[in-house]
Each structure stands twice: as structure tokens, then as C-alpha cells.
Amino acid sequence: AFLLRKQWTLYSVTPLYRFSDTRLRDYSRLLSAFIAAEKQKGLAVEVGVELDIKVVVSTLPELKVSDQDQAAILVQLSLRSPASPKNSEEKLVWSGWFCCVSGDHLSETVPEDFTCLPLFLANGAECYTSIVGSWFQKNFDCCFRRLTISPLNLSWMAAMWTGCKVDNTTSAMELVFSVPHLPQRLDISYAIHPEDAKALWDTVQKTPGEITQEEVDVFMDCLYSHFHRHFKIHLSAAKLVKVSTAIASAHCDGIIKFLQSQYLIGMLMLLTELAISQIQ
């Protein structure tokens, strides 16, 4: 539930050198000291207010498909003003987590001293993401890169999420397209009733539980044809930049929001695959 309904920014991460999940308490202490040092350089988020940053690095063992998967690592930053009572609750200001869901083939190709957690998701101020990323890069010789989502992968997500069953929801499937070569930005939003989208996908999908590129192409072409019939606009000439459904929403800039826990692992498998493909 902690991971749901938050906006996560995606990154791909190269393997971490000599990272150990038995030293998470040490990492919490060292990262806290690093953040305090960075604050002294004028990088504090709350200007003019002295804030204590508490760092907790822990595992998310639930996010594993097999025993070969590395346990997901969660990093949380909380703050409390020294003026606040000692027993007052700390405010969570930033969260980030590394994971590798069904990425066994990557782990098998790297040396023993490396830990493969290719997918990183962050929620919170970008300055904290930058500081945490810098600390991991310096200590584990890894590299972070923003993970974008291509229109092709967005169309796959639209097809996959349309085929998922969700109880008691009326959320429309929304596709957002950006029209190229215009002096000013123009987006086109295309909303489809979830039952209509599901009925269309059921006529396209040949083998339940499996999806092919051909099926995704046919599904999107049908949606394009329907839109053109009503508005005389060729959406195929525009760029698909966002997909929103009752399952999740994803933007081409690498921003995702998970809405249904029962499909979380499946989505992380796809995102892990995208992160690995960017690393390679």
C-alpha cells in the first residue's frame, strides 16, 4: 500500500559494487552524515530552518518473484525540527527504492562483487534524489540515468492494463498524444470507457495471458480508426506520451503511478526489463 497512488520517477542503475544488504544500518548512518554535509554547502531544502534528517535504509522482501531475485532496497528520508517535541512524529519527505523483479539473467552475467538492482524509483524533491544518487554513485561505483518510456512501450502498457480485471471501477482509459512540429505545444486527450476498451481488446487478443506485438498494433490501430472516424484526425501521426487506466498511469518522461497492488509485480517486471535494456 505504501507504494500505491504516489508519483514515482524512474531511473536505471548500473550494478552496485560491493553493496551488502547486511550493512543497511551502516548505510543509513553514512547517508545521513552525507546529507548533513551537503546541507552545510547550502543545499538544504528548507531555507532558513534547521532540520534534522533521519535516514532509514531497509528491505522490501515482498517484491521478489524468485529466490534468485535480489531483495528490493527502500531508502526513506524523514525530517523533524529540533524545536519540535522529542516524541513528535517525523515527516516523510522523500522515498526511493531499488528493485530487480525477474531479472535473473542480468545477475548471472556480472561478477560476484556486484549487486544488480537496475530499477530505481523516487518520490519527493529532486534535490534529495540528486543527493542520494550522488552518495550511491560515490560509494558503489554505479551510475543513475533517467528511464524514459517510448510510445511503443506505452502502447504495450495500454493493451496490458486494458486486459486486467478490476472490480468496481469506472475509470476511463485515457491516452494523451502530443502533436509534433507546432510552434506551441498541443496535446490531444482520448478517453475510452473501460468496458469498451476491454471488449475491443478481447476481440484482438488470441491467447489469454499472452500478448504479441501484432495484437498491440491491431488494438491501437482500431482506436486510431475510431478517433479518425469521428474527428478526422490521424493520431498515428502524433506521439503517445501518457497512458492512464484503473491499473496505473505512465508518462513518457519516466513517471509512473501504481493504483492496483495485485498487478504491481507484473508492472515491475516490465519496468525492470526496460531498465536492463537501457543499461546494456
Secondary structure, 3 states (H helix, E strand, C coil): CCCCCCCEEEEEECCEECCCCCCHHHHHHHHHHHHHHHHHHHHCCCCCCCCEEEEEEEEECCCCCCCCCCCEEEEEEEEECCCCCCCCCCEEEEEEEEECCCCHHHHCCCCCCEECCCEEEEEECHHHHHHHHHHHHHHHCCCEEECCCCHHHHHHHHHHHHCCCCCCCCCCEEEEEECCCCCCCCEEEEEECHHHHHHHHHHHCCCCCCCCHHHHHHHHHHHHHHHHHHHCCCHHHCEEEEEECCCEEEECCCEEEECCHHHHHHHHHHHHHHHHHHHC
